[in-house]
């Protein structure tokens, strides 16, 4: 597995440190030379140019003379929306996988270009539900944006974020975040790399529009058919007064947005050069289809990896199987959580990389990946 020239975040920190000392805007050459002086190592022009361009206007302003300066707020928009700074570091490595702890956008800005062949990820698609404040409320059982459902037949039901609480401003912030994320993601993708992104029916339209605007090619949606025991469709505190009313449809499906980095030439040309551009079939006589029957994640799996958004291996393995058409390349999960995508990759024999900002889930993933990779879904957990 190839390694980046610099540790993630190194060039970024040097650029910002140099510009903070400047009273006037600086040229690309001046910024590169300043970063080199701080790092005492050569810095490629392409690394500096990519980082500057991908973070205008959130961190940098480009002047009419082709010069750059920091904005008044030097923290990128995505940092203000999500988490405090967390410089990526290699947390642990397995024979076919590696997990980094830190901000995935910083990791993506420093990782080698044209090195990732597929992305399978379940991001914080409401953004706010995985901020430290909301995670603390979830872990203490006090709710916040997370609804803690009551037990059913003696079984404890999984918490679920309430996306109906998102404001119009929250949706706009969501769109800006996923646009910035897709921009920096594209630099590491090889032509034809497919990107599978889990979403929710209430916010998927904003996520999809942002990814299209960033330049990814929309290839449809994968529908995960899943019926949960969760309620919430009746009028709050008035269900007895209006027993025949549903506030909104009871959700029985989960959209997984499907995108592709534009290919070079024809699909067959892209397959020969980059090993990407298409999807792997379940078998020679059966195509990969856009509707997959599923069930809620079984409690047996949740005991192995108690993450609130854990997806079942029976479903994830079908997505991961399709992601590499020729079984070659690296699968990335930039929002790795407890490592379930990496576990599905390990089960398939694929190489994979995960990035997770929450140290609590990184620690969980180290123990959960081998357990989930060896997990045998049975008829009750599919």
C-alpha positions in Angstrom: 0.0 0.0 0.0 1.5 3.4 -1.0 2.3 6.0 1.6 1.9 9.8 1.3 5.0 11.9 1.0 4.0 13.9 4.1 1.9 13.0 7.1 -1.7 14.3 6.6 -2.0 17.9 7.7 1.7 18.7 7.5 1.6 20.8 4.3 -1.7 22.4 5.4 -0.2 23.5 8.7 2.9 24.9 7.0 0.9 26.9 4.5 -1.4 28.4 7.2 1.6 29.1 9.5 3.4 31.0 6.7 0.4 33.0 5.6 -0.4 34.1 9.2 3.0 35.8 9.2 2.3 37.7 6.0 0.8 41.2 6.0 0.1 41.0 2.2 -1.2 38.3 -0.1 1.5 35.8 -1.3 2.0 34.1 -4.7 1.9 30.3 -5.1 5.7 30.3 -5.4 6.1 32.4 -2.3 3.8 30.1 -0.3 5.6 27.0 -1.5 9.0 28.5 -0.6 7.6 29.6 2.8 6.3 26.1 3.5 9.6 24.5 2.5 11.5 26.8 4.8 9.2 25.7 7.7 9.3 22.0 6.9 13.0 22.0 5.8 12.0 19.7 2.9 10.9 20.2 -0.7 7.2 20.7 -1.2 5.6 19.9 -4.6 3.8 22.8 -6.4 0.9 20.4 -7.0 0.4 19.9 -3.2 0.3 23.6 -2.5 -1.9 24.4 -5.5 -4.4 21.6 -4.7 -4.7 22.6 -1.0 -5.2 26.3 -1.9 -7.7 25.7 -4.6 -9.8 23.2 -2.6 -10.1 25.6 0.3 -11.1 28.8 -1.5 -13.1 30.6 -0.1 -13.5 28.8 3.2 -9.9 29.3 4.3 -8.2 31.4 1.6 -9.0 34.3 -0.6 -7.6 34.4 -4.1 -6.9 38.0 -5.2 -7.1 39.4 -8.7 -3.3 39.3 -9.0 -3.2 35.5 -8.4 -2.2 35.8 -4.8 -3.6 34.2 -1.7 -4.3 35.3 1.8 -6.1 33.8 4.8 -9.7 34.6 5.4 -10.6 36.4 8.6 -11.7 33.0 10.0 -8.8 30.6 9.3 -10.8 27.5 10.3 -12.4 26.0 7.2 -16.2 25.9 7.1 -16.4 22.2 7.6 -14.4 22.5 10.8 -16.8 25.0 12.2 -19.7 22.7 11.2 -18.4 19.5 12.7 -15.5 19.0 15.0 -12.5 20.7 16.5 -9.2 20.3 14.7 -7.9 16.7 14.7 -4.7 16.1 12.7 -4.9 12.7 11.1 -2.6 10.0 12.3 -2.3 6.3 11.6 -4.2 4.6 14.4 -3.6 0.9 13.5 -2.9 -1.3 10.6 -4.0 -4.8 9.5 -2.6 -7.0 6.7 -5.1 -5.5 4.1 -6.3 -2.4 5.9 -5.3 0.8 7.7 -7.3 3.2 9.9 -6.4 6.8 10.4 -7.8 8.9 13.2 -8.6 12.5 12.3 -10.5 14.8 9.9 -11.0 13.0 6.6 -10.8 16.2 4.5 -7.3 16.9 5.9 -6.4 13.3 5.1 -7.7 13.5 1.6 -5.9 16.8 0.9 -2.5 15.1 1.6 -3.1 11.5 0.4 -1.6 10.4 -3.0 -3.6 11.5 -6.0 -5.2 8.8 -8.2 -4.8 6.1 -5.6 -8.3 5.1 -4.5 -10.5 2.8 -6.6 -13.8 2.9 -4.8 -15.5 4.6 -1.8 -18.1 3.0 0.4 -19.2 5.1 3.3 -22.0 5.9 5.7 -21.3 9.6 6.5 -22.9 11.9 9.2 -25.5 12.9 6.6 -27.3 15.3 9.0 -23.8 16.7 10.1 -25.0 17.7 13.6 -25.7 14.2 14.9 -22.0 13.3 15.2 -20.7 16.5 16.7 -19.1 15.9 20.1 -22.0 17.6 21.9 -24.6 15.3 20.4 -22.4 12.2 20.8 -22.0 13.0 24.5 -25.8 13.3 24.8 -26.2 10.0 23.0 -23.7 8.1 25.2 -25.3 9.5 28.3 -28.8 8.4 27.1 -30.1 12.0 27.2 -31.0 12.1 23.5 -30.5 15.6 22.0 -30.9 15.2 18.2 -30.9 11.4 18.8 -34.3 9.8 19.6 -33.9 6.9 22.1 -36.8 4.5 21.3 -38.4 2.5 24.1 -37.7 -1.2 24.4 -39.9 -3.5 22.3 -40.7 -7.1 23.6 -37.8 -6.8 26.0 -35.3 -5.8 23.3 -33.4 -2.5 23.4 -33.9 -0.7 20.2 -31.2 1.4 18.5 -31.2 5.2 18.7 -32.0 7.1 15.5 -31.2 10.8 14.6 -34.2 13.0 14.0 -33.6 14.7 10.7 -37.0 16.4 10.8 -35.3 18.7 13.3 -32.9 20.1 10.7 -33.5 23.8 9.9 -33.1 25.3 6.3 -29.8 26.6 7.4 -28.7 23.1 8.5 -29.6 21.8 5.0 -27.6 24.6 3.4 -24.6 23.8 5.7 -25.0 20.1 4.8 -24.8 20.9 1.1 -21.7 23.1 1.5 -20.0 20.4 3.6 -20.6 17.6 1.0 -19.6 19.9 -1.9 -16.2 20.6 -0.2 -15.8 17.0 0.8 -16.4 15.7 -2.8 -14.0 18.3 -4.2 -11.1 17.1 -2.0 -12.2 13.4 -2.5 -11.9 13.6 -6.3 -8.2 14.3 -6.2 -7.5 10.8 -4.7 -9.9 8.9 -7.0 -8.8 7.1 -10.1 -10.9 7.7 -13.2 -14.0 5.5 -13.1 -13.9 5.0 -9.3 -17.4 4.4 -7.9 -18.6 6.3 -4.8 -21.4 4.7 -2.6 -22.7 7.1 0.0 -25.5 6.2 2.5 -28.1 8.8 3.0 -31.6 9.4 4.3 -34.8 10.2 2.3 -35.1 13.6 4.0 -31.7 14.9 3.1 -30.5 12.8 0.1 -31.6 15.5 -2.4 -29.2 18.0 -0.9 -26.3 15.6 -0.7 -26.8 14.5 -4.3 -27.0 18.0 -5.6 -23.7 18.9 -3.8 -21.9 15.9 -5.2 -23.0 16.6 -8.7 -22.0 20.2 -8.4 -18.5 19.0 -7.3 -18.1 17.1 -10.5 -19.0 13.5 -9.7 -21.1 11.7 -12.2 -24.5 10.5 -10.8 -25.1 6.8 -11.5 -28.4 6.3 -9.7 -29.2 5.0 -6.2 -29.1 1.7 -4.4 -32.3 1.1 -2.4 -31.8 -0.8 0.8 -35.2 -2.2 1.6 -35.3 -2.3 5.4 -38.3 -2.3 7.8 -37.5 -1.1 11.3 -39.5 -1.3 14.5 -39.2 2.5 15.0 -42.2 4.6 15.5 -42.5 8.4 15.2 -45.1 8.6 12.5 -48.0 9.7 14.7 -48.6 13.2 16.0 -46.3 13.8 19.0 -48.3 13.8 22.3 -51.6 13.5 20.4 -51.6 10.0 19.0 -54.6 9.0 21.0 -56.6 12.0 19.8 -55.7 11.3 16.1 -55.4 7.5 16.0 -55.9 7.3 12.2 -53.2 9.9 11.3 -49.6 9.5 10.1 -47.5 12.6 10.1 -45.3 11.3 7.4 -44.8 7.9 5.6 -43.2 5.2 7.7 -39.8 4.8 6.1 -39.1 1.3 4.8 -36.0 2.0 2.7 -32.6 3.7 2.9 -31.0 5.4 -0.2 -27.4 4.8 -1.0 -26.3 7.5 -3.5 -24.1 6.1 -6.3 -21.6 8.3 -8.2 -18.6 7.8 -10.4 -15.5 9.8 -11.1 -15.6 10.5 -14.8 -14.0 7.8 -16.9 -11.2 8.1 -19.5 -12.4 7.1 -22.9 -14.7 4.1 -23.1 -15.6 1.9 -20.1 -13.5 -1.0 -21.6 -10.5 1.4 -21.9 -10.9 2.5 -18.3 -11.2 -1.1 -17.1 -7.9 -2.0 -18.8 -6.0 1.0 -17.5 -7.5 1.7 -14.1 -9.4 -1.5 -13.3 -12.5 0.7 -12.6 -15.5 2.2 -14.4 -18.0 -0.6 -13.9 -19.5 -2.7 -11.1 -18.8 -6.3 -10.3 -21.7 -8.7 -10.9 -22.8 -11.1 -8.1 -22.4 -13.8 -10.6 -21.8 -14.1 -14.4 -25.5 -14.6 -15.1 -26.8 -12.0 -12.6 -26.3 -8.2 -12.8 -25.7 -6.0 -9.8 -29.2 -4.5 -9.1 -30.3 -1.2 -7.4 -32.6 -2.8 -4.9 -31.2 -4.9 -2.1 -33.4 -6.6 0.5 -32.1 -6.1 4.0 -33.0 -6.1 7.7 -32.0 -4.0 10.7 -28.6 -4.8 12.0 -29.0 -7.8 14.3 -28.1 -7.5 18.0 -25.4 -10.1 17.5 -23.5 -7.7 15.3 -24.2 -4.7 17.5 -22.6 -6.5 20.4 -19.4 -6.8 18.3 -19.5 -3.1 17.3 -22.0 -1.0 19.3 -22.0 2.0 16.8 -25.4 3.8 16.5 -25.3 3.7 12.7 -23.9 0.2 12.2 -25.0 -1.4 8.9 -25.3 -5.2 8.6 -22.5 -7.2 7.0 -25.0 -9.1 4.9 -25.8 -5.8 3.2 -22.4 -4.2 3.2 -20.7 -7.2 1.7 -22.9 -6.9 -1.4 -22.0 -3.2 -1.8 -18.3 -3.8 -1.3 -18.3 -6.8 -3.6 -19.7 -4.6 -6.4 -17.3 -1.7 -5.8 -14.2 -3.3 -7.4 -15.2 -4.8 -10.8 -12.0 -6.7 -11.3 -11.3 -7.3 -7.5 -8.3 -5.0 -7.7 -7.6 -1.7 -6.0 -8.2 0.1 -2.7 -11.6 0.8 -1.1 -11.8 3.9 1.1 -14.3 4.7 3.9 -13.6 8.3 4.9 -16.3 8.1 7.7 -15.2 4.7 9.0 -17.1 4.6 12.3 -16.6 1.1 13.9 -14.9 -0.2 10.7 -17.8 -2.2 9.2 -16.9 -1.3 5.6 -13.3 -2.3 6.2 -14.6 -5.6 7.7 -16.7 -6.3 4.6 -13.6 -5.5 2.5 -11.5 -7.9 4.6 -14.2 -10.6 4.1 -14.0 -10.0 0.3 -10.2 -10.0 0.3 -9.9 -6.4 -0.7 -7.5 -3.7 0.4 -9.1 -0.9 2.3 -8.4 2.4 4.2 -10.6 4.0 6.9 -10.6 7.5 8.3 -12.5 8.3 11.5 -12.5 11.5 13.5 -13.9 10.2 16.8 -11.2 8.4 18.8 -13.9 6.4 20.7 -15.0 4.8 17.4 -11.4 4.3 16.3 -10.7 2.3 19.4 -14.0 0.3 18.8 -12.9 -0.4 15.2 -9.6 -2.0 16.1 -11.4 -4.8 18.0 -14.5 -4.9 15.8 -13.0 -5.3 12.3 -11.7 -8.8 12.7 -14.9 -9.9 14.5 -17.2 -8.4 11.9 -15.1 -9.8 9.0 -15.5 -13.3 10.4 -19.2 -12.8 11.3 -21.5 -15.3 9.7 -25.0 -13.7 9.0 -27.8 -16.2 9.4 -31.4 -16.1 8.4 -32.3 -14.0 11.4 -29.7 -11.3 10.8 -30.1 -10.7 7.1 
